[in-house]
Amino acid sequence: MLGFLFIGIPNSFAQESAQKKAELERQIGQLEQEANALDDQLQSVQVEKRSLDSEKKTLDTEIRRRELEIKRLTLVLKKTAAEIEGKTSGISALTQKIERSRRAIAAGLFSLYTYDQHNPLAIILGYAKISEFFSSVESLTRVQATIQATLGDFKNDRELLAKEKAELEEFKEEQQGLHSLQEVERRFLAQKKKEKEELLRLTKGKEALFQQLLTSKKRDLTTLKTQLFYLEKTGVTAENAIKFAELAAKRAGIRPAFLLALLEVETGKQFEDGVISVGTNLGTGNWKRDLYDCYRNIGRRAAAESEKNAFFKITGALNLDPDKMPVSRRPSYGCGGAMGPAQFLPTTWLRFEKKVSELTGHNPPSPWVVEDAFTAAAAFLADAGATAQTASGESRAARTYISGSPSCKRYICNVYANRIAALARDIDRIL
């Protein structure tokens, strides 16, 4: 028989998975409400005159906010794991269905082939009754119709399987990104706790000592280095980070603190992914292995060619050997190939290359030069709405930077934008 029964995910498993995800969604939603309340508290404290009391309140709220974010990320990771499990089971069932379709089509085609090999007269004479012959012809017609229908299902299932596999890779890539951002949050939580301890030690609870400390900490590079931990790890000093961020931000019309915060979080995310290694300046990947071959291996051949051509165009204009120019290494999921401190893919760099040249006077600009890279990031963010210099405008710009969409609602986009906003507040108090 050419037909087959689709064996999907068992109902009990599907129901249990749905209930599990629903409960996680409820808990995540509750934590989001608590986080929003803490954000409101932070905003209200921000407008107060800076005092020892307001500083302690800010640090306590930031610590609670970071703890809450880490807890929320843990739940989100559990939910993502459940989605990956469900998607994997669905892909397995769909793969089995496709294989059954393949076997059924092969069996049907073999039947037709066998029938076609016989002489028509011999076929007719082979039946004792003419009615049996016509019954056989009718069966063959049904076989042909079934093969046609099964071929249609087979094609649709193959397309669906490709779509499901692509979505599974996206889930896995997002999971890895969330893990990385969770590590970034943990580092900032430890930093905030240490900052509070240091504040209490230096002020001894006295307002006058706090005001002296506040004056001395303005433009304090030592303090800023703790905020730019990941950038410093990749070879961009705090001094250069400030210098080129202020220059790039002024050129593009955005806030320096926002630009620095985004570059620090972006670098931290890549750093915790293992894309950038300690002691390196610009990455440990290779264009062919981590960009071109990676895209081809996941079926994105057109993207592979586009990125390769863009990379060769960039390195060719700079008279650089493409095989010797470092890019980001491929993480656990997804592909690498991002260039320089701003972590631009080659095709994205080409979109802003002309603007960077206009702003810096460098022709051609280089994604591996700090000034050009920072200016490219600033131009990107300005184009995405950061020139409004508002919380909503900067949030949309940050979401665009990580996802390509200013209205991205994925958890990773929310975490990314929130982390940048929090760090920008810290940097703004030092600059």
Long-range contacts (C-beta under 8 A, 24 or more apart in sequence): 1-104, 2-104, 2-105, 2-107, 2-108, 2-143, 2-146, 2-147, 2-150, 3-104, 3-146, 3-150, 4-97, 4-100, 4-101, 4-104, 6-93, 6-97, 7-93, 7-96, 7-97, 8-90, 8-93, 9-86, 9-89, 9-90, 9-93, 13-89, 14-86, 17-82, 17-85, 17-86, 20-82, 21-79, 21-82, 21-83, 24-75, 24-76, 24-78, 24-79, 24-82, 25-79, 27-75, 28-72, 28-75, 28-76, 28-79, 31-68, 31-71, 31-72, 31-75, 32-72, 34-68, 35-65, 35-68, 35-69, 35-72, 35-418, 38-64, 38-65, 38-68, 39-65, 42-425, 46-425, 50-214, 51-207, 51-210, 52-199, 52-203, 52-205, 52-206, 52-207, 52-210, 55-199, 55-210, 56-196, 56-199, 56-200, 59-192, 59-195, 59-196, 59-199, 60-196, 62-192, 62-422, 63-189, 63-192, 63-193, 63-196, 65-422, 66-185, 66-188, 66-189, 66-192, 66-422, 67-189, 69-185, 69-415, 69-418, 69-419, 70-182, 70-185, 70-186, 70-189, 73-178, 73-181, 73-182, 73-185, 73-415, 74-182, 76-178, 76-411, 76-415, 77-175, 77-178, 77-179, 77-182, 80-171, 80-174, 80-175, 80-178, 80-411, 81-175, 83-171, 84-168, 84-171, 84-172, 84-175, 87-164, 87-167, 87-168, 87-171, 88-168, 90-164, 91-161, 91-164, 91-165, 91-168, 94-157, 94-160, 94-161, 94-164, 95-161, 97-157, 98-154, 98-157, 98-158, 98-161, 101-150, 101-153, 101-154, 101-157, 102-154, 104-146, 104-150, 105-147, 105-150, 105-151, 105-154, 108-143, 108-144, 108-146, 108-147, 108-150, 109-147, 111-140, 111-143, 112-140, 112-143, 112-144, 112-147, 115-140, 162-299, 166-298, 166-299, 169-298, 169-333, 169-334, 172-332, 172-333, 173-331, 173-333, 173-334, 174-410, 174-411, 174-412, 175-333, 176-273, 176-331, 176-332, 176-333, 176-334, 177-269, 177-273, 177-412, 178-411, 178-412, 178-415, 179-272, 180-268, 180-269, 180-270, 180-271, 180-272, 180-273, 181-265, 181-268, 181-269, 181-272, 181-412, 181-415, 181-416, 181-419, 183-272, 184-230, 184-265, 184-268, 184-269, 184-272, 184-419, 185-415, 185-419, 187-229, 187-268, 188-419, 188-422, 188-423, 191-226, 191-229, 195-226, 217-430, 218-430, 219-430, 219-431, 220-430, 223-430, 224-427, 224-430, 224-431, 227-260, 227-264, 227-423, 227-426, 227-427, 227-430, 228-260, 228-264, 229-264, 229-268, 230-264, 230-267, 230-268, 230-271, 231-263, 231-264, 231-267, 231-341, 233-267, 233-271, 233-276, 233-278, 234-267, 234-271, 234-276, 234-280, 234-281, 234-282, 234-341, 235-280, 235-281, 235-282, 236-281, 236-341, 236-370, 240-370, 242-431, 244-370, 244-371, 244-374, 244-375, 245-374, 245-378, 246-431, 247-371, 247-374, 247-375, 248-359, 248-371, 248-374, 248-375, 248-377, 248-378, 249-378, 251-359, 251-360, 251-375, 251-378, 252-359, 252-375, 252-378, 252-379, 252-381, 252-382, 252-386, 252-387, 253-382, 253-387, 254-378, 254-381, 254-382, 254-386, 254-387, 254-389, 254-397, 255-386, 255-389, 255-394, 255-424, 255-428, 256-427, 256-431, 257-424, 257-425, 257-427, 257-428, 257-431, 258-381, 258-386, 258-389, 258-394, 258-397, 258-420, 258-424, 259-374, 259-377, 259-378, 259-381, 260-424, 260-427, 261-420, 261-421, 261-423, 261-424, 261-427, 262-377, 262-381, 262-398, 262-401, 262-420, 262-424, 263-341, 263-342, 263-374, 263-377, 264-423, 265-416, 265-419, 265-420, 265-423, 266-342, 266-343, 266-401, 266-402, 267-341, 267-343, 269-416, 270-328, 270-338, 270-343, 273-331, 273-332, 274-329, 274-331, 274-332, 275-328, 275-329, 275-330, 275-331, 275-336, 275-338, 276-328, 276-329, 277-329, 280-326, 281-326, 282-326, 282-327, 282-339, 282-340, 282-341, 282-368, 283-326, 283-327, 283-328, 283-329, 283-336, 283-338, 283-339, 283-340, 284-326, 284-329, 285-326, 285-327, 285-328, 285-329, 285-330, 285-336, 285-337, 286-323, 286-326, 286-327, 287-311, 287-322, 287-323, 287-325, 287-327, 287-337, 288-323, 289-330, 290-327, 290-328, 290-329, 290-330, 290-335, 290-336, 290-337, 291-327, 291-335, 291-336, 291-337, 291-345, 291-346, 292-337, 294-330, 294-335, 294-336, 294-337, 295-335, 298-335, 306-347, 307-337, 307-345, 307-346, 307-347, 308-346, 310-345, 310-346, 310-347, 310-349, 310-350, 311-337, 311-339, 311-346, 313-346, 313-350, 314-339, 314-346, 314-349, 314-350, 314-353, 314-364, 314-367, 317-364, 318-364, 318-366, 325-368, 339-367, 339-368, 340-366, 340-367, 340-368, 340-369, 340-372, 340-373, 341-370, 341-373, 341-374, 342-367, 342-373, 342-374, 342-376, 342-377, 342-380, 344-373, 344-376, 344-377, 344-380, 348-380, 349-376, 352-376, 352-379, 352-380, 352-383, 355-379, 377-401, 391-421, 394-420, 394-421, 394-424, 395-421
